[in-house]
Amino acid sequence: MIAFHGSSSALVGAIRINERDSGWFGNGFYATAFEEYALRWGKVLNTVELPEGNYAEVLVEGNYKKVVWQGLAATADQKAGGSIGWVENEFLYSQNLTKELIALGFIGVKVHFGEIKDVEVVVFDASTIRVLPS
């Protein structure tokens, strides 16, 4: 999957993850299918190729008023503490969610905003991402 990542600089060398925060949808590298959305994260638009594989899916509705994990991913969310766990300690929730999702065989998360797919895509292992030339 070709995706975009906005940052303060071009991606060079090894990709680092979670430098801004722990990540709402798990620890990993965040990208999007939409260039304009990526530019909300930073002024430099990086084009990346994300790995194929088993992604957990989460549906976000109404400006985050409703967040619904799909299928087995709902189990991982509950084991990580669910909404209450996220509110109480976002960092710990994100770490636990990532661990649980990986244990279920997921390589990342695809976040859908209503009917719009892949608004955010998280890849847990940044070494599996290929940076494409601009």
NUMIGU-220714 format. One record per residue: x, y, z of N, C-alpha, C, O, CB in turn; residue in one letter. Coordinates in pm, whole numbers, padded with zeros to 5 digits, always signed. Atoms other than C-alpha are relative to their C-alpha. Glycine has a CB too. Layout:
<pts>
XYZXYZXYZXYZXYZa ...
</pts>
This chain:
<pts>
+00085-00118+00000+00000+00000+00000+00089+00124+00000+00180+00136+00082-00096+00000+00122m -00069-00127+00002+00132+00343-00094-00075+00094+00094-00197+00105+00088+00010+00059-00145i +00060-00089-00098+00072+00595+00184+00090+00122+00020+00196+00132-00042-00024-00073+00135a -00072-00125-00022+00190+00933+00311+00021+00023+00149-00060-00017+00233-00077+00118-00062f -00033-00033-00138+00357+01055+00629+00051+00143+00002+00148+00177-00067+00106-00100+00060h -00046-00138-00014+00390+01419+00724+00091+00012+00120+00062-00042+00227-00119+00097+00012g -00093-00020-00112+00685+01523+00938+00074+00132-00019+00048+00205-00115+00101-00118+00011s -00076-00125+00009+00924+01810+01000+00118-00012-00096+00180+00089-00131+00050+00041+00139s -00112+00020+00093+01185+01655+00769-00023-00126-00083-00111-00207-00054+00134-00010+00077s +00008+00119+00084+01235+01397+00499+00046-00122+00079+00136-00112+00162+00085+00016-00129a -00040+00125-00066+01259+01037+00619+00130-00049-00063+00136-00075-00183-00112-00108-00010l -00130+00047+00046+01622+00928+00593+00052-00100+00103+00045-00076+00223+00101+00119-00020v -00053+00101-00092+01778+00615+00740-00111-00077+00069-00222-00089+00017+00090+00065+00103g +00096+00080-00076+01602+00405+01002-00117+00088+00047-00097+00199+00096+00068-00067+00121a +00119-00073-00043+01246+00515+01076-00017-00020+00150-00012-00132+00201-00127-00048-00077i +00025+00004-00144+01184+00603+01440-00150+00016+00023-00219+00082-00055+00081+00111+00075r +00144-00005-00027+00840+00564+01596-00028+00064+00135+00057+00065+00224-00061-00140-00006i +00055-00053-00125+00636+00733+01869+00087+00107+00064+00107+00106+00186-00020-00111+00097n -00078-00109-00057+00850+01041+01910-00089+00114+00050-00048+00189+00139+00098+00053-00104e +00092-00105-00045+00549+01274+01950-00083-00045+00119-00096+00027+00218-00092+00041-00114r +00085+00053-00106+00326+01055+02163-00005-00152-00012+00060-00210-00100-00144+00061-00007d +00005+00146-00002+00240+00694+02238-00084-00058-00112-00073-00176-00143-00053-00048+00132s +00084+00047+00109-00011+00669+01956-00136-00049+00049-00143-00141+00131+00070-00111-00076g +00136+00037-00042-00388+00644+01999-00038-00140-00041-00116-00206+00027-00099+00097-00056w +00040+00130+00053-00411+00327+01793+00115-00100+00004+00122-00192-00078-00051+00015-00142f -00112+00092-00017-00094+00152+01910+00133+00067-00026+00141+00174-00085-00016-00118-00090g -00137-00048+00021+00281+00201+01908+00044-00036-00140+00043-00153-00177+00098-00059+00106n -00046+00030+00134+00408+00234+01557+00017+00124-00085+00014+00237-00036-00095-00093-00066g -00018-00104+00100+00461+00438+01244-00138+00033-00058-00209-00056-00104+00100-00045-00112f +00131-00043+00047+00155+00641+01141+00012+00059-00141+00098+00142-00168-00060+00104+00097y +00008-00049+00137+00071+00704+00776-00147+00014-00035-00235-00020+00045+00076-00095-00100a +00138-00019+00045-00241+00785+00575-00007-00017-00152+00094-00002-00221-00053+00139+00041t +00022+00010+00143-00387+00726+00231-00020+00137-00064-00031+00147-00186-00121-00089-00029a +00036-00134+00048-00447+01102+00200+00112+00100+00023+00152+00126+00137-00127+00047+00069f -00110-00097-00011-00174+01356+00125-00035+00118+00090+00044+00156+00176+00038+00051-00139e +00037-00119-00077-00365+01649+00273-00011-00030+00149+00017+00057+00232-00134+00056-00052e +00007+00039-00142-00421+01460+00598+00141-00013+00057+00166+00030+00170-00078-00135+00016y -00139+00015-00046-00049+01375+00623+00062+00136+00028+00142+00150+00121+00084-00075-00105a -00057-00133-00019+00035+01744+00592-00050+00068+00127+00004+00172+00166-00033+00087-00120l +00040-00049-00133-00154+01805+00919+00105-00037+00104+00118+00030+00207-00138-00058+00040r -00100+00048-00096+00127+01613+01091+00134+00072-00015+00212+00077+00081+00021-00150-00017w -00127-00069+00023+00415+01808+00936+00005+00055-00141-00071+00012-00228+00119-00094+00025g -00006-00071+00129+00517+02029+00643+00066-00081-00111+00048-00049-00229+00075+00128+00018k -00069+00081+00101+00726+01764+00466-00081-00127-00024-00108-00203+00068+00146-00034+00045v +00079+00117+00038+00529+01499+00278+00093-00112-00045+00166-00096-00143-00102+00035-00111l -00079+00118+00035+00698+01157+00269-00093-00106-00057-00201-00131-00002+00078-00054+00123n +00077+00108+00060+00569+00881+00043+00064-00132+00040+00185-00150+00027-00007+00013-00156t -00051+00127-00050+00603+00530+00182-00080-00117-00055-00196-00102-00095-00002-00002+00154v +00069+00123+00034+00517+00175+00091-00013-00082+00128+00087-00118+00190+00075-00081-00113e +00026+00075-00123+00354-00011+00380-00011-00148-00033-00051-00184-00144-00129+00051+00069l +00003+00144+00028+00375-00389+00414-00141-00055-00013-00236-00004+00048+00073-00074+00109p +00126+00074+00009+00096-00621+00312-00007-00091+00123+00095-00135+00174-00011-00084-00134e +00015+00089-00114-00045-00828+00595-00133+00019+00069-00224+00083+00015+00112+00021+00099g +00123+00000-00078-00312-00865+00860-00006+00124+00089+00066+00133+00188-00009-00129+00084n +00018-00123-00078-00422-00525+00992-00130-00008+00081-00233-00050+00029-00001+00124-00093y +00122-00017-00078-00667-00474+01277-00074+00120-00058-00012+00208-00118+00031+00020+00154a +00077-00113+00051-00949-00237+01185-00081+00063+00112-00135-00005+00200-00093-00045-00115e +00077-00075-00098-01113+00034+01390-00080+00107-00075-00028+00174-00165+00093+00064+00110v +00089-00098+00060-01406+00254+01293-00019+00115+00097-00058+00096+00213-00138-00065-00038l +00015-00121-00081-01412+00611+01424-00118+00078-00056-00127+00102-00177+00131+00087+00000v +00118-00075+00043-01738+00804+01413-00013+00128+00082+00026+00134+00198-00128-00085+00015e +00035-00123-00070-01841+01158+01501+00114+00066+00073+00102+00092+00193-00107-00027+00095g -00112-00068-00062-01505+01321+01569+00044-00069+00130+00061-00005+00234-00036+00146+00029n -00047+00085-00111-01396+01037+01801-00104-00022+00109-00069-00067+00219+00123+00059+00060y +00104+00026-00100-01729+01020+01983-00026-00148+00015-00069-00195+00120-00129+00073-00037k +00019+00145-00004-01747+00652+01896+00119-00065-00070+00147-00036-00186-00134-00042-00067k -00114+00074+00054-01445+00425+01843-00033-00148+00017-00047-00197+00129+00136+00038+00073v +00043+00140-00004-01535+00066+01751+00106-00088-00066+00128-00081-00187-00137-00018-00069v -00096+00097+00052-01269-00201+01714-00076-00116-00061-00177-00161-00006+00097-00051+00112w +00069+00103+00075-01366-00468+01463+00057-00139+00032+00178-00154+00050+00010+00029-00150q -00043+00139-00016-01353-00847+01517+00088-00025+00121+00060+00025+00231+00072-00044-00123g -00093+00034-00109-01065-00984+01727+00068+00121+00061+00112+00117+00176+00104-00096-00051l -00064-00121-00053-00923-00634+01764-00076+00054+00121-00016+00118+00207+00009+00107-00109a +00078-00043-00116-01208-00561+02008+00047-00070+00126+00045-00011+00235-00150-00027-00023a -00054+00074-00114-01065-00830+02235+00130+00064+00049+00150+00079+00169+00023-00148-00037t -00127-00065-00036-00722-00664+02226-00026+00132+00071+00040+00164+00169+00086+00023-00125a +00036-00128-00062-00880-00328+02309-00045-00022+00144-00002+00050+00234-00111+00071-00081d +00049+00026-00135-01060-00474+02611+00111-00046+00093+00118-00003+00208-00111-00105-00004q -00112+00046-00082-00748-00654+02736+00094+00114+00036+00159+00112+00141+00077-00109-00073k -00087-00115-00025-00559-00324+02709-00065+00101+00095+00001+00194+00141+00035+00067-00132a +00068-00088-00094-00822-00154+02927-00115+00078-00060-00185+00149+00012+00096+00093+00058g +00111-00070+00064-01068-00016+02670+00010+00150+00015+00118+00204+00041-00131-00047+00057g +00003-00146-00007-01171+00348+02675+00049+00053+00134+00118+00154+00140-00141+00051-00027s -00042-00044-00134-01117+00376+03049+00152-00011+00014+00216+00079+00068-00070-00085+00110i -00146+00017-00004-00763+00240+03017+00071+00109-00077+00175+00159-00033+00039-00136-00056g -00061-00105+00080-00687+00491+02744-00005+00134+00074+00094+00207+00074-00070+00012-00136w +00015-00126-00073-00820+00783+02954+00094+00004+00121+00156+00107+00148-00147+00019+00045v -00081+00003-00122-00634+00674+03268+00150+00007-00028+00224+00072+00046-00030-00126+00079e -00143+00000+00031-00296+00613+03103+00019-00037-00147+00036-00154-00181+00077-00099+00092n -00007+00020+00144-00272+00658+02726+00126-00079-00040+00119-00166-00126-00003+00135-00072e -00126+00067+00033+00093+00543+02716-00009-00150+00030+00026-00231-00056+00116+00062+00079f +00010+00141-00038+00028+00216+02903-00104-00072-00086-00081-00185-00130-00037-00011+00148l +00103+00059+00087-00293+00151+02705+00059-00032-00137+00041-00142-00188-00121+00096-00013y -00056+00018+00133-00109+00198+02376+00101-00115-00004+00101-00195-00098+00066+00129-00047s -00096+00112-00008+00173-00037+02481-00073-00133+00010-00040-00228-00062+00094+00017+00121q +00074+00126-00019-00072-00304+02597-00083-00036-00124-00090-00153-00161-00092+00011+00122n +00077+00025+00122-00294-00265+02288+00091-00058-00108+00056-00156-00173-00067+00131-00050l -00094+00048+00102+00006-00310+02058+00041-00144+00029+00042-00227-00062+00124+00091-00005t -00041+00135-00039+00123-00618+02250-00112-00101-00029-00087-00209-00082+00037-00004+00149k +00114+00091+00021-00226-00774+02236-00029-00020-00149-00058-00132-00191-00124+00055+00071e +00026+00012+00144-00274-00700+01865+00107-00084-00068+00075-00166-00155-00006+00139-00064l -00108+00082+00057+00065-00847+01778-00020-00147+00036-00001-00235-00048+00139+00048+00050i +00025+00138-00043-00020-01159+01981-00112-00065-00082-00115-00187-00099-00036-00004+00150a +00110+00051+00083-00334-01193+01765+00038-00011-00147-00043-00052-00230-00122+00089+00015l -00049+00014+00137-00123-01180+01448-00014+00123-00088+00004+00114-00209-00070-00110-00064g +00013-00122+00077-00182-00820+01342+00135+00069-00016+00217+00067+00076-00101+00095+00065f -00125-00074+00024+00102-00616+01185-00022+00150+00017+00074+00227+00013+00054-00029-00140i +00032-00141-00015-00074-00286+01237-00149+00022+00010-00226-00072+00033+00057+00080-00115g +00140-00039-00014-00405-00100+01244-00038+00091-00116+00039+00179-00155-00025+00072+00137v +00058-00091+00100-00619+00059+00973-00119+00069+00065-00212+00005+00114-00043-00078-00131k +00102-00082-00063-00835+00343+01099-00089+00059-00109-00042+00124-00201+00063+00113+00088v +00098-00050+00096-01153+00427+00907-00087+00104+00070-00139+00080+00179-00087-00116-00058h +00087-00104-00053-01343+00751+00966-00131-00009-00076-00141+00038-00190+00065+00144-00013f +00126+00023+00069-01700+00659+00881+00024-00089-00121+00081-00198-00107-00066+00133-00043g -00017+00077+00124-01701+00537+00520+00137+00022-00064+00170-00045-00162-00109+00037-00099e -00131-00032+00060-01354+00682+00449+00104-00095+00058+00132-00093+00178+00040+00149+00027i -00094+00104-00042-01098+00400+00462+00143+00052+00010+00181+00144-00061-00005-00118-00097k -00144-00021-00013-00734+00413+00574+00039+00146+00025+00140+00194-00027+00068-00049-00124d -00034-00138-00034-00742+00767+00712+00130+00000+00080+00215+00088+00060-00116+00068+00080v -00127+00022-00068-00470+00649+00948+00032-00148-00011-00056-00233+00001-00005+00047+00150e -00048+00138+00004-00263+00334+00909+00123-00005+00088+00217+00072+00071+00031-00048-00147v -00111+00017-00093-00030+00220+01185+00072-00130-00034+00009-00235-00052-00049-00001+00149v -00081+00120+00021+00255-00023+01121+00088-00015+00124+00162+00077+00159+00088+00008-00133v -00072+00020-00124+00406-00172+01436+00151-00010-00020+00227+00041+00062-00050-00123+00069f -00143+00020+00025+00745-00268+01286+00045+00094-00111+00023+00066-00229+00030-00149-00037d -00041-00101+00097+00893+00037+01115+00102-00052-00101+00116+00005-00209+00057+00120+00072a -00100+00052+00093+01167-00173+00955-00063-00065-00124+00006-00095-00220+00089-00103+00071s +00070+00060+00115+00902-00319+00719-00052+00104-00098-00118+00070-00196-00116-00086+00050t +00048-00109+00084+00830+00022+00564+00110+00045-00094+00227+00058-00055-00049+00118+00087i -00097-00047+00099+00998+00139+00247-00033+00146-00035-00144+00177-00076-00001-00090-00128r +00016-00140+00036+01049+00512+00192+00022+00011-00150+00123-00036-00202+00099+00092+00079v -00009-00017+00144+00986+00603-00173+00059+00137-00033+00041+00232+00042-00137-00017-00065l -00056-00130+00037+01171+00879-00357-00111+00102-00026-00220+00066-00072+00089-00015-00125p +00099-00108+00018+00989+01213-00372-00022+00030-00146-00102+00117-00180+00043+00128+00071s 
</pts>
